[in-house]
Amino acid sequence: MTMKVFLARQPFRGSFTARSARLLAFNYGNKARLSAVSTPSLRRTQFRAASIGAAVAGIAGATMVWAKSEPLEAEATVVEESASPIGVPTGPRADEGRALGNFPKTLNIGGIEMPVVTTFHDQDMADLDKPRLVILGSGWAATSILKDLQPNGYREYVARLPGPPSSPHSSLSLADTIVVSPNNYFLFTPLLPEAASGTVEARSLLESIRKISKRCRAAYCEGDAYDVHFEHKMVEVVGLDGKHFLVPYDRLVISVGAQNNTFGVPGVKEHAHFLKTIQDARKLRYKLMNNFEIAALPTTSKEERKQLLSFVIAGGGPTGVEYAGELYDFLYQDLVQYFPHLLEDSVQVSIIQSGDHILNTFSEAISIFAEQQLQRENINVITNARVIAVEKDKIIYKKKGVPPGEQDIFEIPFGLCVWSTGITMTDFTKRVNEKIPQQHNKRALEVDSRLRLRGVDDVYALGDCATIENPKLMEILSESLKRLGCERLTYQEFVKVVNDIVDRVPQSRLHFSKLKDLFSEYDIDKDNTLDIAEIERLLKDIDNKLTSLPATAQVASQEGRYLAKKFNNLAYTPLDAWRVEENALKPFHYHHMGSFSYVGGENAVVDLGDGWVGGGLGAYLLWRGAYLSKQVSFRTRALLAFDWTKRDITRS
């Protein structure tokens, strides 16, 4: 197997430019404090040791970095108007006077009296004369924000306490950033399939969110976000004890993730397993070993054994494919030593995919390579099939494009079914979506290019729960033509218009990469200008190519970093000037740094875009090196490297 040589990508070291520094100094005066953002068996054992060494070398050389970012710089003009808030009184701002601590003790909402909480861990945020930042969630987006916020602004506030200046207790660091999440940990989700097969331990994928929050002096509260009352600027939270309370905010970040989408298929919730949380991975691991131990009993019939050792994966995306690859390794590298008689004729692994290929978000060459690799591993790949029901011991699917009169409905008995077909909004996200008339997307919250929630001021949404709206390019074109005062564009004017479009819609940059060729292609009458009809045809074609960003850890991480840098820039901006200053900063631009998927047998596939694709051992080492380098702490990095030297086959 050969693979293209990939260009090394250097890790981002964030810093503000001189221009940004001048902007900060101008806006914030003496208050501004700027700091850099710093951001079988012997052979197998030898191979694993070698892979770890390669992974470590990958870190040292920075072979792959997921989230390349750029510093935020001011743009020349303001390009977006303020969103129209709902439920917020006109005239004076709804949050005026609150900076002095004028919060009610309780608030009646919908006939229910709920306490307003401003004290966390004996730290009262009500007396802080600064904006209050509330972050909902502890996933990739939220963690990226917490890691990149500077040690000022939102991070800390030093209040003088009674006593002489030399007293060690004469100052107190008060938190004005609050993190609310039902999970008191950050989970490295890309390696969940490895945790489900025993390749890595659960603890190697978890890092305390309290520890991460402590770095930026943020307070953490374990609870579920239930609703947001925009008219009061309050978040309704349900604590572990089931009691509801309210948390006030000046800036709110919604990064609550998403939940599994069953598409209304009957029996999925009752009989299938998901792979979304660490609890899901633990359940899968327990069920897998439990099935083998039961199948090994002398009282188990041959038919029962075949059913117990039939593993079905619904969904041919990265999660489903990676779990199938990890399952193959677990079966034929480890369990074969202990259950050889079972693996000869009883085990069957199947993947059911609704599309033409598995990994359909990758290039076609990668999809074909992955299918061939899985088939070599005797994994049954079923494409163009839609699951119509999941029963206690079998899954029923319907094949697409079957000629009339031929059988199109089939069933597969299973002992374990994994459902990984996509995501949908959580109940909380649905409540927020239904409150805002400007929200039209029923799969995620719509945000603009600066990650601001459409229809409400001072609220941001990012990660799996949000999607960036793709504005119609013709609207931007109309503004540009009106400003230029012309109906035809020369090449130089065309370049100016394209730059304006790219500034406002960064994801369109890829489609405007070769301007001269593009100009010549759509200049139908060859008069060296583009008229309105020709421009409309060009932008319509590009509009059709623009797609929403994928719900991946890579996207969420970059969004979190972007928002943290923006908050750092605007930390001391007065509330009434926030929108103007924010509009002067660059919109979010996603940099795709490549997609990986493990397909078993020490083989992986990688797609870096622009035709840079590959697979095999080299891609596998690159995959492991990238994931090792992206760990959030040295502890998890060391644990993960050690886990890769062995695999646990206990039922735990």
N, C-alpha and C positions, 0 to 999 in steps of 0.2 A: 504494500500500500504506500503510495506516495502522497505527499501533501505539499501544498504551496508553502513557501517560506513567508512568514508573516512579518511585517514591519513591527519592531518593538515600539510600544507606546509608553511614554514616560508618565509617571503619576503626577497628578495635579497638585501643585502647592499654591494654595490660594493666597492672594495678596491684593491689596487695593492699589490701583494705579494712582499716579500723581494727580490725575484729573479728578478721580474719586475723592482724594484727600482734600483737594481745593473745594469741591462741592460740599463735603462734610464741614469743613471749616467755615464756609460761607453760611451754611444753614444753622449750624449749632453753636458757633462762636466758641467761647472758652469751655463750654460743657462737653464738646466733642472729645472723646478719647479714642484714638485709633490704634488698634493692635493687629498684627498679622494673624491670619487664620491658618493655623497649622493642621493646620489639619493632619497436584497436588502438592507434596507440601513444602519441601525445602525450596523448590523452584518458586513456588508462590510466595513464600516468605521473603526470598531474595528479591523477587520482583516488587513486592510491596515496599521493602526497604529502599529499593532503587527509586520507586515512584515518589516516596517521601522526599528523598534527596533532590529529585528533580523539582518537586513542588517548592521546596525551600529555596532552591536556586531560582525558581520562577519568581519568588517574592523578592529576592535580593536584586534580581535584574529588572524587576517591574515589568514582566512579560506582558501582563494584561491588567488593565485597570478598568473597572466598569464605568465609573462615573467621572468622566472628564468634564470640568466645568470652567466657566469663564467668570472673571470678576464682573460685577455689575457696574456699568458705566452710564453716565447720563446721556440721554438722547437729545437731539437738537430741539425737538418740539414735543408738545403733549399730544398724544395720539389717541387717547381714550377718554371718554367722559365718565363722570361718576355714575355708578350703577344706581338705579332707583331703589331706595330701601323700602321694605314693606313693614307696616306696623310701627314704624318709627315716626314720632311726631315731627311735623315740619317746624321751621323756626329754630329755636335753640335745640342743641343736640340732646338726645335722650340721656346721655351720660354726663351732662354738665354738673359740676359740683360733687361728683362721686369721688374725685381724686382726694377730697378731704375726708373721706370715710363716711359720707352720708348714706349709708346702707340701712334699710329697715332690718329689724331682727327677724321678721317673718314676712312673707308675701303670699297673698291669696291669688291663686291662678286656677281658673276653672272651678271655683268653689272649694278648692283644697288649699289649706294653709300649710306652707312649707317653710322651714328655716332657711335663712340666707347665710351661707358659710363663708367667712373670710379668713378664718384661722386654721392653719394646717401645721401640725407638729409644734404648737405653741408659738407660731409665727403669724402675726396678724397682718394681712395684706391690705386692710381697709385704710390704714393711715399713710400708705405710700403715695406720694405725689408723682406717680409715674403710671404709664399704661400697664394694665394687667393682661398678661398673655396666658390663655388657657389652651392646652394642647390635648386633644382627645385621641387616644390610641398609644400603642407602644411598639408599633411595627417599624418597617424600614423608613417610612417618611418621617414619623415622629422622632425616631432615634437619630436620624441624620440632622434634624433641626437642633436637637439637644447637644449633639457633638460639635456643631459648628457655630453656635451662638458665641459671641465674644463675651469676655468677663466684664461687661458693663451693660448699660441699657436695661434690657429685660433680666439680665442675669442676677444682679445683686443690688442691694440698696443698703447703705450703712447708716443706721440711725443712732444718734448719740443718746446714751442713757445717763441718768444721774450718776455723778461721781467724777473724781478728778481725771483729767486727760490721760494720766499715766496708768489709770486702773485698767487691768486686763479685761474687765467686764464693761468698759465704758462705750463699747460699740457692739452692735448686734447685726449680723447679716440676715436680712429679711428676704424671703422668697417672694417675687412677684410673677414667677412663672409656675403654673400649676399643670401637672400632667395627670390626666384621669384615664384609667384603663382597667379593665377587668383582669388583666394579666400583669403580674408584677415582674415580668421578664421580657426581654427581647428574644425572639426566635429567629434563627437563621433558616428560613423556610426552604431555600433551594436544596438543602441536604436532608429534608424530611424522608424521601424514599430510602436513604441509607439508614436512617434511624429505625424505619419500619422493618428493615431486614436484619438489623443487628450489626451492620457495618460500623456504625458509630453509636455512641451512647447519647441518651437524651441530654445529659448535662453538658455535653460538648457543644451543643447547639444553643444553649441558653445563657443569657447574661442578665443579671439583675437590673431592672429598670431604675431601681433606687440608686444603684451604683452609678449608672449613666447620668441620672438626674443630679446626683450630688456634685458631679464635675462642674455643672453649671449652676449650682445652688438653687435648683428648682425643687418644689415640693411635689411629692407623689401621693395620689389618693387612689386606692383600689376601689373601683366602682364601675358601673355600666352607665354610659351616657344614654339617657332615655329620651330627651327632647331638648330643643333649643327654643326659648321664648325671646324672639328677636326684639319685640317691643320693649322688653325690660332689660335686654342684654344679659340674660341669665341662661345658664345651662342646667337642666334638670338631671340630676344624677341619682342612681339607685345604688346604695352601699351594699356591702356584704350582708348586712343585717336585714336587707329588704326595705329599709326606710329611704324615702325620697328627700332630697335637699337641693338647694340652688347654689350655684357658683357663679358670681358675676364676672364679666370679662369686658375688656376694651378691644382686644384682638382675640379672635377665636380661630383655631386651626382644627379642622375636621380631618382626621386621618384614621378612621375606624376600620378600614379594610372592607372586605366583602365576605359573603358566605357562599356555600356550594349551591349550584343551580341544579335542581332535579328536573326542570322542564315539565313538571307535572306528571312524570312517569310514575305509575302506581307501583308501590312496593319498595321504592328506592330508600326512603328514610328508615323503613322497618328492617330491610334485609341486606342492604349494602353498607360497606364501610367507606368513609371519606378519608382523605389525606390532606388535611388543611391545618391541623393543630398538632402539638406534641402529644396530646391525649389520643388523637387518631392514630399516630405512629405507634404508640404503646399498645393500643388495642389490636392493631394489625399484627404486630410482632407476637403478641400473646396468642391470637387466633391461629396464626401460621404454625407455630410450634405445637399448639394444642391439637391441630388436625393431624400432624405427623405422629404424635404420640398415640392418638386414638387409632390411626390407621395401622400402627405397628402392633396393636393388641391382637392376640390369637383369636379372639372372639369376633373380630371385624371381618365381614364377608368381602369378597372381591369387588362386588358392586358398590358397597358402601365405601370401600377404600378408594375406588376410582372417583367417586363423587367428592370425598373429603380432600383429595389431592388434585382437584380441578380448580384452577385459579383463573378467574375472569376479570379483566380490566376493561371497564367501559370508558372510552376516551383515549384517543391516540395523540394527545398533546404531550408536551415535555414531561409533565408529572407522571402520566400513565406509562410513557415509554421508559422513563428512568426507573420507575418501580419494577417494570418488567425486566429491565437489565439487571437491577440489583437482585431480584428474585432468582434469575438464572444463575448468577454468581453464588448466591446463598445455597441453591440446590446442588449445583454441580462442582462447587469447589469445597464446600464444607459438609453439607448433609450427606453427600454421597459416601463419606467415610463411615457414617453411622447408620444410614438407612439405604444401603445399596440395592436391596431387593425391592424397595418401594419405587426407586427412581427408574428402574428398568422399563416398567410397562404401566405404571399407575399415574404418573404425574403428567399433567397437561396444563399449559399456560396459554391463554387466549387474549387477544386485544380486539375490541370491537370499536371501529372508527366510522363515523358517519360520512366523512369526506372520501375523496379519491385516494388520498395518501395520509399516512401518519405524519406528524410534525408539519402540518400544512402552513405554519407561519414561517418555516424555514424555506430555503430554496428547493426547487424540485430535485436537484442532484443530491442534496442532503437527505431528503425524504426517501429517495430510492435507495441510497446507501444504507440508511437505517433499517428499512424494510428487509433488505437482503441480509443484513447482519442478524436481525431477529429471526429470520427464517432459518439461517444456519444454526441458530441456537434452538431450533425446533419449537419456536414460539409461533402459534397460529395467529396470523394477522388477518382480520376480516375487515375489509373496507366497504364503503357504500352500503352501510347497514345502520339502521336506526333501532335502538332499544325501545320496545313498546311496553314491557312489563318486567318486573323483578319479583320473583316468588321466593319462598323460603329456601328452596334447594335448586332453583334453576333460573336462568335469564332467557327471555324471549326477545328475539329481534326480527326485523323485517328487512330483507334485501331490497335495494333500490334498482330500478331499471330491469326488472325480471320480465321476460315476455309473458303475455297473458296465457293462462292455462298451466304455467309451471309453478312449482312450489316457491313461495317467497318468504314464508315465515318459518323460522328455525328456533331451536332452543338448545341451550348448553347447560347440563347439570354442573353445579359448582359447590365447593366447600367454603370458598371465600370469594367475594365479589368486591372489587374496588371501584368506586364511582369518581371519576375525575373529568367531567365534561365541561366545566366552566364555572363562572361565578355570577352572582347577582347581588343586589343591594340588601343590606341588613335591615331589620325593622326600624332601627333608629334613622338610617339614611332615608328610608321611605317616608318617615314622618317629616323630616326636614324637606324633602322633595315636594311633598304634597302641600306644604305651607307656602311655597313660593310660586306665584303664577308664571314667573319667567323661566321656570324649570320645565323643560319639555322632554328631556331624555328620561326614559323609564328604566334604564339599566345602571345609571350612575349620575352623580351630581355634575352639572355643567359648570365649568369655570372658564374664565377668559385666559388670555395668554400670560397673565400675571398671577394666575392661580386664585383669583378672587371669585368667590361664589356669585353666580349670576343672580341679581335681584336683591341682594342684601349688602350693606356696607360692613366693613371691618370683619368679614368672615372669609376664611380661606379653606379650600378643600384640596386634598392631594392624595396620591396613592391609589389603591384599587377602588376606593369609593368614589373617585372623581374621574372626569374625562374633560380634556381641553376642547372647547368648541372650535370647530373649523369655520371661520367666517367666510362668507362669499367673497371671492376675490374681486368680482365685478363691482362691489360696493366700494372697495378701496380704490379701484381703478377710476371710478366716477369722481371721487374726491380729488385724485391726482390730476385728472384731465381738467377739472374745474379750476384747480390751482394754477395749472400751466396755461389755461385759456386756449386750448387747441383740441381739434378732433382727429388729428393724425399725428403719429409719433415718428420722429427720426430715430436712428439708432441711439444717439446720445440721450434723447428724451426717454426712450424705452428703458435705458439703463437706469435712469433716475427713478422711473416708476417701479421697476423691479426691485430696486433697493428699498423703496418705501414699503412695498409688499412684504419683502423678506424681514424688514425690521418689525413689522406688525404681526406677521405670520411666519415665525422662524422655521416651522416644519416644512415650509414650501421651498426652502433653500436648495434642497436636493434636486428639485425639478427645474431650477433656473441655473444649473451649473454651467451650461455652455450657451451663453447669451447670443453670440454671433450665429451659431448654427440654428438656434431657436428662432431668431429674427428672420433668417433666410428661409426657414421652413414654412413659416406662416405668412411671409410676404408673398401672397399668391400672385399679385399682378406685377411683381418685381419692379416696383417703383421706388425702392429703398425707403419706404415708409410703411407703417402699419395703420390701417384705418380702423374704425370702430368695430366693424364686422370681423376683421382679421384678429383683432385683440380679443374680442369676445370668444372666438373659436379657440384661441390659445388658452385663455383662462378657464374655459369650460373643461377642456381636456385635463388641465392641471387640477382643477377642483375635483374631478372624478378620481384622480390618483391619490388625493389626500385622504389619509385614514387616521383613525384615532390611535393614540399610543397604546401599546399593549400593557396589560395589567401585570407588570413584572417588578421584581425587587429592584432591578436596575433603574427603571423609570422612577419609582417611588423614592429611591435614594437620591437621585439627581434633583428631583423636585424639592425634597427636604433641604438639600444643600443650598439650592437657589433661594428658598424662602428664608433660611437662616441668614444668608448674606444680605438679603433685602432688609430684614429686621435690624441687622447690625448697622446698615447705612442710615436707617430711619429711626433709630432708637430714641433720639432726643428731638425729633420733629414734633412740633405742636400738632394737636389733633386736627385743628382746622386747616393745617397746611399739608397734612399727610398725603391726601389724594394727589395733589399737584406734584409733590416731590416724588411720589411713587410712580406716577405716569412718566416721569423723566428718566426712569431707570429702564434698562433693557428688559424685554419680556423673556419668559422662560424658553430656552432652546435645548431640546433633547439631543444628546450626542450618543448615537448607538455605538457601543463598544464591543459588540459581538454577542451571539447567543450560543449556549452550550446545551448538549443533552447527552447523557450517558446511555449507551445501548448494550452494556454487558460485555463480558469477556475482555476486560481492559481495553475497550474501544469506546470512543466518544465521537461526536460530530460537532463541528463548530461552523458558524456562519457569521462572518464579520461584515457582511454587506458588500456592495460594489463588486461582486464576483469573487470575493475572498472566502472560499469555503474549503473544508477539509474534513478528514475523518481518519480514525485509526488510533494507533498508540500515541503518536505525537499529540493529537487532539486531546487524548485522555490525560496525558501529563500536563498539558496546558490548562485543562479543565480543573484538575486538582490544585495546580499552583494558583490559579485565579481565586478559587474558593478559599484556599488557605490564607491568601493575602487579604481577603475581605473580612476576616473575622474582626469582631469589635474589640477584642482584648487579647493580651498575650496568653491568658489562662485558657480561653477556648481554642486558640491556635495550637497550643501545646497539647491539649487534650485530643484535639482532632487528629493531629499528626500521630499520636500514640495509638488512637483507635484504628487508624488505617493499617497498622501492623498485624491486626488480628480481627476476628469476627466472633461475636458472642452468639451461641446457639441455645442459651437457656430460655425458658419460658418466663420472661419477666416483663 
